[in-house]
Amino acid sequence: QVRLVESGGGLVQPGGSLRLSCVASGSISNINAMGWYRQTPGEQRELVADITRGGGTNYADTVKGRFTISRDNAKNTVYLQMNSLKPEDTAVYYCNAPNVRTDWGTNNYWGRGTQVTVSS
């Protein structure tokens, strides 16, 4: 099976930085777009940023200018550099790959999430 595993979350002060990583593993033929979502208890999961296989990016208005998404296709890895963090960025951050090709077909995969807490 395909697994997406996030890492890099933690506790930081407002204005600080974190770098999240997500590694996809398994019998993968191809990964198209990858993205980062976040969710606070009681709220909908929202898209933070996504990136095409060719490197085109899209960001939520709330994180533009502060977050940067990137990827390394050879390593099946996507990153999220988060700068100038605010308390409202506190959430569980999830990695998503909506179109992953394997021998068993094409599927949408999610990681289990990593906690980011921004607090004084």
N, C-alpha and C positions, 0 to 999 in steps of 0.2 A: 504494500500500500504506500501511498504518498503521505509524507508527514511534513508539516510546516512547523518549525520550532522557533519561537521568538526569544530574544535575550536582550539585556541591556537596561531594563527598567530599574527603578529605584526611587529613593527619596532625594529631592533637591530643593534648594531655596529658590524663591522667585528671582528671576534673572539668570538662573543657572542653565546648564546644558546637559543633555543626555543624547546618546547615540544608540538607537535600537537596531538590532539585526534580526533577520529572518532567513533561515536556511531551509530549503526544500530538499527532501531526500526521497529515494525510492527509484523504481524503474520508470524514469521520466524520459519521454521522447522530446517533449517541447513544453515550455512555459511561455505563455503570451504575457498579458498585462499582470502586474502585481501591485498590491496596494496595502495601505495601512488604514485601519478603522479604529475608532475608540468608542467606549461605552461607559457611562456612569450608571450605577444602580437606579432603576426606575425610569431611565431615559432610553430613547432609540439609539441603536448603533449608527454612528455617522462616519462618512468617508472623511479621512484626513488628507490623504494624498494617494495618487496612483501614478504608475509609470508604465509605458508601453515597452515591448521588447526592444524597440529601437531607441528608447530614451526620452520619448515625449512625456511631459509631466503635467499633472493637474493637482491643484491644491484647494482646500476649503478656504474661504475668505478669512476665516478666523486665524489661520496659521501662515498665510502668505507673508513672505519676507522674514519669517522666523524659522520655518522648517524647510529642510531640503531632502527630497527623496532621491535615491540613486540605486543602481543595481549592478551586479557582476554576473553576467549570463553564464560564464564559464563555471562559476561556483554555485549557480542557482540560488543566489542570495540577493535580498533587497535590504536597503538600509533606510533609516529615518534619522537624520541629524536634527535635533531639536534645540534651538537656541532661544534666549530671552524668554524662558518658560514662565508661565503665569499660573496662579492657583486654579484657574478655570481649565487648564490643560490636564488636570488630574483626572485619570480614567484608566481603565484597562485597555491596552492597545493590542489590536489583533492584526495579524498578517493574513492577507487573502490573495489567492491566485485563482481567478475565476475560470480559466481555460488552460487546464493541464492535460497534455496528451500522454497516455500510457498504452501498454498492450491491451488493456481492458476497456479503453475508450477515452473520452474526454470528460473531465469533471471539474467541479468547483471545490476548492479546498480552503480550509481555515486553520490557523494555528489556535492554540489554547489560550493565548493572551499573556501579556506581561504588564504588571502594575507600574504605573507612573504616578508619583505623588509629588506635588509642588506645594510646599508649605514652609512658613517661617518657624 
